[in-house]
Amino acid sequence: MAAPGHAVVVGASLGGLLAARALVGTFAEITLLDRDSLPAEPAHRRGVPQGRQVHVLLARGRQVLEELFPGLGADLYRRGATPVDLHGQVHWYNDGHRMRPARSDLTGFGMSRPLLEQAVRERVAALPGVRIVPECEVTGLTATPDRRRVTGVRLAPTTGLGDSLAADLVIDAGGRGSRSPIWLAELGYPTAEQERVEVGVTYVTRRYRREAGQLDGMLGVLANAMPGRPRYGVVAPQEGDRFAVTMAGILGEEPPVDDDGFARYAASLTAPQVGELVRDGKPLDEPVRMRFPASVRRRYERLARFPAGYLVFADALCSLNPVYGQGITVAAGQALLLRRLLARDHDRLARRFFRRAARMIDAPWSIAVGADLRFPGVRGRRTLMVRFVNAYLARLHAAAADDAVLGAAFLRVLNLIDPPARLLGPDVALRVLVGGRQRPSASSIAR
């Protein structure tokens, strides 16, 4: 039974919805505030500009969402989402090498972002004590006279809820555009250290009719960029018998949005299946472009002072390069963490949450930033370990063209099932060193 109390979540996109789910059972009332008008059916909206781009739910993300919302996977399937064996049904091209496919238990979902968000929002809205308020803008925080505790949020006058809303806990899930640094500074708190890796990603997505025989019978394609060829390509299934094709470039490399340029860019990728689909497929809409300037991590766990009654969550805490598809999974993991912490007690919640969340973020951050630092134009500290790991992964990708066990090991790390150190274990390292000439079943690595 929930204890008396009111929690406010700023932002009702996936991060905010996941935060609200974590609060159920602890707070009697939970209010989500969002600046957008929220659609009654799956639809793109202004507050989620990335919603038109490809979204694939990683295996770990699918597991956590199912734990938070039992039956969600079956619901998504009924609505048209496509389960995908991420090793056995996807063409993977890493450093120009096509990974050897093999059946696995790494199951993801292909669907549009609006479908996933709608399904989750409906489930959160049905939870006891939850209220979702659209078209409501938060302008700042309220606090005790000594400013040691946040007591609620200030609201824009047009919201209809008054000029403020009191709360025992406020969570900022406002995404990459988080205003927490400004709001906290207004209360006299220092700015958290920020790590920023400029990647200059531009990605363009177009949807095509999904037909039999495309992609050589597979359900997806992923062609990673590499030094000298800073171009990515992804094909993923969506509801409504569609394939979404996303192409991306970094550091000023931009996919064109005209038909001929889009087709030429697709044909230039290391995965020929992308070019074939664009050349022969039937487009259903016009290409849509979006830019992502930098991965950003805010180190709130390093602050000596932080107000009680306040947390920063999901992309507002760490926004990762979207080409690696980790954001939803990382936010879902934070929701599980928050639920566990609240089940114990509320004492020093911010310090406990930020420290544990930082450890959780370490792995996806190292994966994304380490991969980005392969490109000479990306500024950042290339430690001896970063250089070693990137050289090692290049050899692993070459060997994985013949050795499905290595492909499975890599995908389990990429899907945040196993820690990155798993790839340096003696069983994997030996296979990399000998070039992957042995070919036992990929299932032997999934323990």
Secondary structure, DSSP 8 states (H G I E B T S, - for coil): --EEEEEEEE--SHHHHHHHHHHBTTEEEEEEE-SS---SSS---TT-GGGGS-EEE-HHHHHHHHHHSTTHHHHHHHTT-EEEETTTSEEEEETTEE------S-EEEEE-HHHHHHHHHHHHHTSTTEEEE-S--EEEEEE-TTSSBEEEEEE-GGGSS-SEEE-SEEEE--GGG--HHHHHHHTT----EEEEEEEEEEEEEEEEE--TTGGGG-SEEEE--BTTB-EEEEEEEETTTEEEEEEEESTT-----SHHHHHHHHHTSS-HHHHHHHHHS-B-S--EEEEEEEEEEEEGGG-S---BTEEE-GGGTEE--GGG--HHHHHHHHHHHHHHHHHH--TTHHHHHHHHHHHHHHHHHHHHHHHHTTSTTS-S---HHHHHHHHHHHHHHHHHTT-HHHHHHHHHHHTTSS-GGGGGSHHHHHHHHTTS-----GGGG--
